[in-house]
Amino acid sequence: MRGGAGVLGVRWRRVLSQVGRSVTVWGVSTVTMLVLAGILPDFRLQSTDGDSATTIAVTAAIGAGVFGVLSALVWPLLVRLLLLVPALVLGLLVFFLNGSLLLVALRLTPSGQTEAAPETAVIVAAVMSAVASATGGALAVRDDDAYRRRLYRLADRRRGDRPACPDTPGTVFLQLDGVGHDVLLAAVRKGVLPTVARWLGHGDGLAPTHRLTPWRTDWSSQTGASQLGILHGSNHDVPAFRWYEKDRGEVMVCNRPTAAAELQRRAILHTKDGGLLSVDGASRGNLFGGGADEQALVLSVAISRRTRENRSRSGYFAYFSDPANAVRTALSFIAEVVRELTQSTVARLRKRRPHVARGGLYPLVRAFATVIERDVVVAAVMGDLLAGRTAVYADLVAYDEVAHHSGPLSRDAEKVLARLDRALALIEKVAEHAPRPYRIVVLSDHGQSPGETFRARYGLTLGDLVRAGCGLPVSRRARRTRSGAEARAAVRAALRRPVEEGGDQHRPAGRRSEPIVLASGNLGLVSFPDVPHRMTKEEIDARHPGLLTTLANHPGIGFLLVRSAEHDGVVLGAYGAEIPVEELRDGEGPLAPFGPGAADTVRRTHSFPHAADIMINSFHDPSDGEVLAFEEQIGSHGGLGGAQARPFLLSPHALSAPAADGAEPAGAEHVHRVLRRWLAESNGSPVPLEAPREERAA
C-alpha cells in the first residue's frame, strides 16, 4: 500500500508540475502579447473606444491561449500538407504560417475587437513562439524527468510496434562532411571542438575514450564516391562527381536524385548486398540509403514513391511539426543569411585572396546546409537513439558548404565546426537517455584542399583550355590569356601551320561534336561524345594533335590519364613524361607530389568502364597543400592532392582498431568493411566480416 501511494504521489507531482509549467508559459505569452500590443502600431487588443485594463488583459490571455492550442493542434497538419514544398521554401514559410495562426486566434477572441496587420502578425507570432519555447525550456532545464520526456517525444513516431531493445550496444555514425584529419586536429588544439577534445583526452586528467585514425580516399575524393563505398561496399565505376556515360548519352551528377538512385542500384547489384544499415538501420541526410528501413532526407529515394519504409521527407515533418522548432530554426536561418552577407562583404572589402563570388542564392543555400539540414538531421538522430535503432548513419554537410566558398582554414568555417561540436555534445547527452547503450563513431568522407581557382590564376577555364587545344573557338578573353595563346600555338605547331597574328582559328575538318568538359573539384574529365568507346592516346593525337601536349605541359595541370593502344593506359606529365599505368609508382614521375596510394587509385580508376577519354588532375604544391580547382571554389575536393584525400575515423576504444597493423584504411570500400566489423563486434548486425567476393575481385 505504501509503495502504491508513493507511485501515485509521484504521478500527481508530475501532473501538477506540468500544469504549473503550462500556466507559466501561458502567463508569459499573455504578457508578451500585451507588450507587443503596446509597442507595435498595427497590433491592437482593444476597441477603438478603449477598454478597461482588465478587459484588455483577459483578451490577451484568451488570444495567447487560443494561439497556443492552434499551434499544438493545427500546426502539425499544416506541415504535413506542405511536405511537397521544397525544404528551403518550407523554412521560409514558417513565419507566414505562424502569423496566419495568430490572426485566426485573434478572430476567435470573444471581444472581436482585436486587430493586426498581416506583416505585424508574422512578427508577433514569431516573438511569442520564441518566448514560449524559451520559457518552457528554462522551466524544464532543471527537471530531469521533464527533459527526458521531451526527448522521448521525439521518438514516438518511430518507436511504433518495435520490440524491446536488446542490451547490446547500438552504433551511431556521424559524418562531418568535408572535415579533413588535419583540420580536425588543428581545431581540437585551438579549443574549437571541446567535445571531440574530451573524447581524445586533450586536457588535464582526461582519459581518452576515442581514437583518431586517418584514411585515404579514392581518386574521386567526394561524397558521392566515398559515401556509396562506405554505405554500400562498392563505389566501382564512379570516376568523379560528374562524368559522361557514352553508352547512355547522359551526364551523371552524384547529387541528382536520379543519378543517386541509379548508383545505389548498381552498387547493390555489384555487391549482392543491401548495405551497411540493412539490419534495423536508419539513414539520415545522406545521398544513399545504405539498406536502412528508416530513411529521411535521403537523396536516392527522393524520387521514389513514398511508403512507410521510404519516407525521404518525413524528417521535415517530424521536426517542423513542433512550432517552437520551426520558429527557432527559421530565426536561425535568417541569422545565418545575415551572417553570410556580412562575412562576404567583409572579405570583399578587405580584398581577401583567394576569393570567389558568394552572391545570388548562395546565402540561402548556406543557411539551409548550416541550419535547416543540421537541425532536422540532429533531431532525427536523437529520435533514432531514443527508439533504440541498432545502426544510424547521418551526414552533416554544414562545414563542407561553407569551406567551399570561405576556405577550409577560414574563420567562417571554424565557427561552423564549433556549432557542429555542440551538435555532437547534444547527441551524446541524448544517448545517455536511450533504452540501450550507444557507441558514437564520427567520420568524414573526404577533406578539402585550399587554393585559388584555375580560372583565377590563368584567366581561362579548363573548358577554354581544352577548346583551344582542339583548335575550337574560344572567347576573346580566353584567347588573350597566355595559356590560350600557348594552346593555339601548340595546335598550329602540331598541324605544321604558320603562326597567325590574329583573326580566325583553325577549325577541324568535318562536322564533329564538341568535347564535353566536366569539373569535379580539381579533377577534370574530357569526353568526345561522338566516339562510342573510350578513345586511346593515339586516336586523340590523330584527331587533335596539340591537345594532349597542351594539357600535359600546362603549369596548372599535374598529370593526365588516357588509354593507350600500346600499354593499355598511360599517365602523361610535363616535358614529355609518359608512364604506363602498370608501371606507376608512388613518389615517382608525374605522381610524385601526390603522396602514398596515388598510383593504386589511378590504376583502379583506369579500370572503370565509364572513365573519361582524358582524366585530368590539377597541379598540387605539397609545401602548402594547395590545388587549383576547376570549379569556382577556394576549398575543393574531388581529385588527388593535399588534405582532400585524407579524412578521418574517430572511434571508441571499445571497438577494435581500424587496422590491426596500424596502417591507414585505403579507400571507401575498406572503410565499409571496418564499419561492418564494428557492427558485428557490438552484436548489432549479423553481417559478414569479409568483403563480398565481387567486391574483393573488383
N, C-alpha and C positions, 0 to 999 in steps of 0.2 A: 504493500500500500504506500509505504513511504517513498519507494523508488518511483511508483506511478505518479505520485503527487509531485515529485521533483521534476519528472519529464514534463508534466502538464504546466508546472510553473515556468520552465524554460520556454515552452512554446508561447505562453502568454506574454512573457517578456519580449520575445521576438516580435510578436504581433504588435505590442504596444510600441516597441522601438520603431517598427516600420511605419506605424500610423504617425508617430511623432515626427519622423523624417519627412513623410509626405505633407503633413500640415506645415512644417517649417518651410519646405520648398514652395508650397502654395503661398505662404505668407510673404516670402522673399519675392516671388514672382508678382504678387499684388503690389508690393512697394515699388518694384521695378517699373511696373506699368504706370503707377501714379507719377513717378519721377519723370518718365519719358513723356507722359501727357503734359507735364508742366514745362518741359524744355523744347518740345517739338511743336512747331506752329500748326502742322497739319494733322495733329492727333488730339482728339477731344473726347472726354469721358462724361461730359455734362451737356445739358440742353443749352440753347443759345440764351435763355433767360437766366441761367445759373441755377445750380442745385446746392444743397447743403453738403458740408464736408462728409457727413455720414453717408448720404446717397452716393456721392462720388466714390467713396471707399468701397461700398457694397458693390457698385457697378464694376469697379476694378477687380474685386475679389471674384465676382462671377465670371468676368471676362477671362481672368487668368486661369480659373478652374476649368472653364469650357475649353480654352486653348490647350491645357494640359491633357484633358480627356481626348480631344480630337487628335492631338499628336500621338497619343498612345494607341488609339484605335484605327484612325483613318490613314495615318502616315504610312504604315507598312503596306496597305493596299495600294496606295499611290505609287510607291516604289516598285511593287511587283508589276503594276501596269506599265511602268516606264522601263522595264528591263530591256526592251528592244531599242531604247535610245542609247547612242554611244556613251560609254562611261564618262568621257570627258565632258559631254554635254550634260549628263546627269548631275555631275558635280556642280555645274553652274546653275542648274535648275533648282537646286536645293533651296536657295534663298527665296525664289519666286513661289515655290510650292508652300514653303513655311509662311510666307506673307499671305497667301490665299487662305490658309487655315486660320490665321489670325482674323482676317476680315470676316470669315464665317462666324468665328467665335464672338466677335463684336456685334454682329447682327442678331445673335441668339440671346444677348443680354435683355432682361425684362424691360429696361428703360427705353430701349430702342433709340436712344439719343447719341450713341457713340458714333464717332466718325474717324476715318483715317484715309489719307490719300494712299493709293496703291504703293507708291515708292516708299512712303513712310511706314506702311505696314510691313514691308520687307525688312526695314531697319529694326522696327520694334520686335518682330518675331525672332530675328537673329539674336538680338541682345537678350531677350527673355529666355530663349533656348540655351544660350551660353551660360547665363546666370543660373538657371535651374540645374544645368549639368554640373557647374562648378559647386553649387551649394550641396547637391546630392553627394558628389564625390567627397567634399570636405567633411560631411557628416558621417560618411561611411568609412573614411580612411583609417580611423582608429577602431573600427568594428570588424574584427576578423571574420565573423560569421557573415556580415553583410558583404564584405569583399569577396568571400568565397561564393556566396550566392550569385553575385553579379557575374563572376567568371563562369559559373556553371550554366547560366542562362545562355551564354554564347554557344554552348554545345548542345542545347536542347534539340535543334533541328537535325543534328547529325547523329544523335545518340540512338533515336528510334528504338527498334527492337534488337539492338546489338546485344550479344551475350555478355555476361560478366567478364571484366578484363582479367587476363592472366596476371600472375605475379612477375613474369619475366619482363625485362625492360623493353620499352619501345625505343625507337630511334627517330630523331628529327634531324633532317639535313637542311641546313640553311645556306643557300648560295648567295654570297655577296658578289654580284655580277661585276666583273672587270677589276676587282681589287687584287693586285699582284702581291706576291710573297714579300718583296722588299718594301712595298708601300705599307703593308700591314705592320711589319716590324717597325718601320720608322714612326708610324702613328702610335704604336704602343709605347715607344721610347719617349715620345713627346707628350704623353698623357692624354691623347685624343680618344683612346679606346680603353677606358678603365675596366670594363667588363672582361675584355679579351686579356688585358694585362693581368688581372686577377687569376684567370684560368691558367695563364702561363707562369704564374708565380713571380711576376715582376712586382717587387715591393718587399719591405722588411717583414720577415717572418711568414711570408706566404708560401705555401707548398703548391707546386703546380698540379693542376688536375687534368690538363690537356697537353698534348704535344703538337708542335708545328712542323709540318713537312712540306717542302716544295714539290711540285711535279711539273713535267714538261708536256706542253700541248702538242698536238699535231701541227703540220704546216699551216693548216687553216685554223688559226687561233681566234675563234669567235664562238659565240654562244650556240649557234646552230649546230656546228660540228661537235663541240665539246659536250653540250647537254644531250644531244642524241646519243653519243657514245656512252655518257655516264648513266643515263636512264634506260637505254635500250640495248647497250652492249655492243653496238656497231655504228660507226659513222663511215662505213665503207662508201666510196663514191660521193663524198661531199667535199669537193675540192676547194670551196671558198664560200663566202657568204652569198655571193651572186655568181651564177655561171650559166652558160648557154648549152642546152642539150640539143644536139643536131638531130637526133632521131625523132624528137618530139617537136622541134622547131619552137622551143619555149625557153624563156629566161626564168631560171629558178631563183627565188629570193627566200632565204630561210625564215624571215619574219612575216611572210604572207601565209594566211591560213591554209590556202590550197596546197602550197608547197610544203608547209609543216605537216599536213595530213599525209601527203604522198611520201615524204621522207620517213615518217613514223611507220607507214605501211611497209616500205622497203626494208627498214631495219628489222621489223618483226619477221618478215619473210626470210631475211638473211640469217637471223639467229634462231628461228623457230621457237621464240620465247616471248612472252608478253611484256616483260620489263622488270625493272628493279622493284616496283611498287605493286606487283601483281597479287600479293597476298596482304589483304587488309591495309592497303596503302591509300594515301591522299596526295594529289599533285596540285600545287597552288602557285599560280602566277608564272607557269613555265611555258616553253614553246611546245613541249611534248608531254604526253600523259604518263609515260612510264608504266603503263598497265594498271594504274590505280583505278579502283572502283568509285572513288570520290575525286572529282576533278572540278576545279573552279578557276576561272581566268586562265584557262589553258588554250593556247592558240590552235593546236592541231584539232580541237573539237569545236572551234568557234563556228564552223560552217556546217557542223553536223546537226541532225535532227535532235532536239533536246528530249532527253528521257530522264528518269530518276537517277540513272547511273552516269549520265552525261549532261552535266549542267554547268557549262562554262561560265555563264553569267550569274549563277546563283550566289557566288561570293559577294557580288554587289548588293543583292537583296538582303542577305544576312547582315551586312554591315549597315547599309543606309536605311534599313527598316527602323533603326533607332534614331529618332530625330536629333538627339543630342550628338550622336556620332556624326550625323550628316552635317549639322551646323558647324561643329568643331573642325571637321575636315574641310568644309567649304571655306571657312575663315583662314585655315592654314594654307589652302590652295591660293587664295588671294594674296596672303602674305608672301608666299613663295614667288608668285609672279612679280610682286613689287621688289622682292629681294633680287631676282634675276635682272630686272630692268635697272636697278641701282648698281649692281655689280658690273653689268656690261657697260654702263655709262662711265663708271669709274675707270674700267680697263681701257676704254676708248680715249678718255681724257688724259690718262697717264701714258698713253701710247705703249701699252704693254705688248711685247712681242715674245713668241708668235701670237697671232690673233686671227680669229675667224669671225665672220658675221654671226650675230646672235639675235637677229630681229625676226620679223614675220611671226609664225606660230610657235617658234621655239620656246618663248617664256611659258606658254600654256603646256607644251609637251614636257618641259622640265618639271612644271608643277604637278602634272599628272604622275610622272615617274617618282618624284620625291615625296609626294604627299598621298595622293589617292591610292596608287598601286601599293605603296608601303603600308598604309593604314589598313586597307582591305585584306592584303595578304597576311599581315601580322594577326589580324582578328581571326582570319580563317585558321591559321596555325594554332592559335590559342583554343579555338573550338575543337580542333582535331585532338589536341593533347587532352582536353577535358573529356572528350568522347572515348579516349583510350585507344586511338589508332596505333597500329603496330609500326608503321613507317610513314613518315611525312617528308616530302621534298618541296621546298619553296624557294623561289627566286626573288631577290630584292634588287631591282635594277637601278636604284637611285644614283649610286656613285658612278656607274658606267655612263649614264646620260650626261651628268654634269662634267665629268672628266673629259669627255669628247670635245667640249666647247671651251672649258676653262683650263684644261690641262690636268694630268693625273697627279701632279705635285702641288697644285694650286691651293690657296686658302679656301676658295669656294668648295673644292672637292673635299678638303679636310673637314669642313663644317658638316658636310653630308655624312662623312664617316662617323662623326660624333653622334649624329642622330640615329644612325644605324646601330651603334653600340647600345644606345638606350633601348632600342627595339629588342636586341639580344637579351638585355637585362630583364625586360618585361616578360619575354618568353620563358626565361629561366625561372622567374618568380611564379608564373602560371604553372610551370611543370611541377612545382612543389605541391600544388593542389590537385594534380592529375590523379586518376584512380590507379595508375601504375607508375613505376619509376621510368624516367626517360634519360637517354644519353643524347646530348646535343653535339652534333658534328657541324662545324662551319667549314665551308669550302668556297673556292672560286673557280670559275670556268676558264678564265684567262686573266691576264693583266692588261696594262696599257703602256705603250711606249710613247714618250713625248717627242716633239719635233714639229717644225713648220711643215706646211703642205708642199707637195711637189709643185703645185701651181704658183704658190707664193715665192718659192726660191727661183724658179726658172721662167715664170711668166706664161706658161702654157700647161695644159693638162696632158695626162698620159694619152688621152684620145687624140689630142692635137699632134703629139709626137708620132703616134702610130700612123695617122693620116699623112703626115709629112713624109715619113719613111716609106709609105706606099706610093708617094707621088700624087696623093689626092689633094683637092683644095682644102685649105685651112683659112682661118680668119686672118685678117690683116694684122691684128695684134700678135697672133702666134707666129706669123711669117717674120715679123720684125725682131723676134727674140733670137738670141744666139743659138739656142737649141734648135729652133725651127730652121734657121739658115744652115746649120750644120747638117740637119737631116736632109734638106733639099740638095745640098752639095754631095752628100753620100749617095743619094739616088742617081744624080747625074753622073757621078764617077762610076758607079756600078753599070750604068747603061752606056758609058763611054760617050756622053753628051757634053758639049761645051758648057761652061758655067755661064748662066744667064744673069744679066744685071738686073732684070726685073721683068714684069709682065707675066705671061701665062706660065703655069706649072705643067710639068709632064703629066699626062693622064694615061693610064694603062690602056692598051688597045682592048677593044671588045667591051661588052656590057657585063660587068660582074657586080655582084652585090658587095657593098662596102663591109669592112670588118666590124664586128661587134666588140667594143672595148668596155669591159666592166671592171669596177674597182671594189675591192673588199679591204678597206684599210690601206696597208702598204703592200697589198698583193693585187696585181693586175692580171687580167685574163683577156686574151685576144683570140677570137674565133672567126673563121671565114664560113659563113652560113651556106654558101653555095657549094661547098665541098662536103660531101656526106660523111667522110671519115676524118679522123684526126690527121692533119697534114704532117708530113715529115719536113725536116730541115731542108732537104733537097728540093722538095716541092715549093716551099715558101721562098727559097732563094731563086728558083726559076720564075716564080710569079712576081715577087717583089725583091729584086736583087739587093737593094740597100736597106731593107727593113731590119733584119736581124743584126747587121753590123751597127746600124744607128742605135738600136736599143741597147745592145751589149756594151757599147762604148760610152753610153751616156753617163755622166758622173752621178746622176740621181738614181741609177739602177744598179743593184747589186749583182744579180745573175738572172739568167733565163733558163727555162726548161722546155725542150722541144723533143719530139720524136726524131729518130734518125734511121734511115734505111740501113746504115752500116752497123750501128751499135744499139739499136732498139730505142735508146734515148740518150741525149747529151745535155749537159749543163754548160751554158756559154757565159763567158765573162769578158771583161775588158782586155784589150791588147791581144785578141785572138785566142784567149783561153777556151778550150773545148775539152771537157772531160766526160767520158762515157758514164752513164748512170751507175753501172755495176762497179765502177772503179772509184766512186765518190768516197772521200774520207773526211771526217770532221777535222777542222783546223787546217785544211789544205785547199788551195785553189780559190775559186770564187766563193766557196762556203766558209773560208777561214774566219771571217768576222762573226759568224752566226752561232758559234758555240756548240756544245755537245748535243748530239742527237739530230743535227740538221740533215746529215746525209741520209739517215734512215727515213726521216719524214718526207724528204724529197723523193726518195725511191718509192715509198708507199703511194704517194700522190700520183706519181707517174703511172702506176698500175691501174688507176681508176678509169673506168670506161668513159667518163664524161670530163676528164681533164681537158683543158683548153688546148688549142693549137699552139699557143705560146703562153706559158706561165711566167709571170714577171714578179720578182721580189725587189723591193726598193733597196737603195743604199742603207747601210747601218753603220753607225760610228760606235764601236764598243767603249770608247773612252767616256762618252756622256750618255750612252744608251739611246741616242736619237735615231729615228727613222723618218722617212718622208712619205706622208700619207697621200695616196692618190685621190682621197676624198677630202672634203673641207672639214678636217678635224685636226686639232693640235694635240690630242691624245688619241692614239689609234691602236687598233689590233686587227688581226686577220691574216698576217703573214709571219715571217721569221724576223728576229732582231729585237734584242732588249727584253724589257720586263713583260711584254705582252705574252711571251711564251712560257712564263714562269708563275703560274698561280700557286695556290696553297691548299693543304688539308690541315684542319685544326680538329684533332680527335681526342676523346677522353683516354686517359691511361688505362681505363678498364677494358678498352679494346686493344687488339693486337696492333703492332706497328704496321704501317702500310706495306713495308717490305722488310723481310727478315734480315737481309744483309745491309740494311740502311740505305740502299740505293733509292733514287727518286723514281716514283712511278712515271712511266713514259707513255703518254697518250691517254685519251679519254676512255678507251676500252679497258685499259689497265686499271684506271680508277673505278670503273664499273665493277670489276672483279673484286677490288678491295672493299667496296661498299657492300657487295653481296656477302663477302666473308664476314663483315661486321654484323650484318643482319642475322646470319646463321649463328654467330657466337652468342647473340642475345636470345637465341631460340625463338626469334620473332618471325622467321620466314624460312620455310623449308626449300631453300634454293641451293643449287649445286655450287661448290666452291670452285670447281674448274670451269673454264670458259666453254661454251658450246663448241662442238667440233668445227662448225662452219666458221666461227669467229677465229679459232686458232689457225685454221687454214688460211684465212684472209691475212 
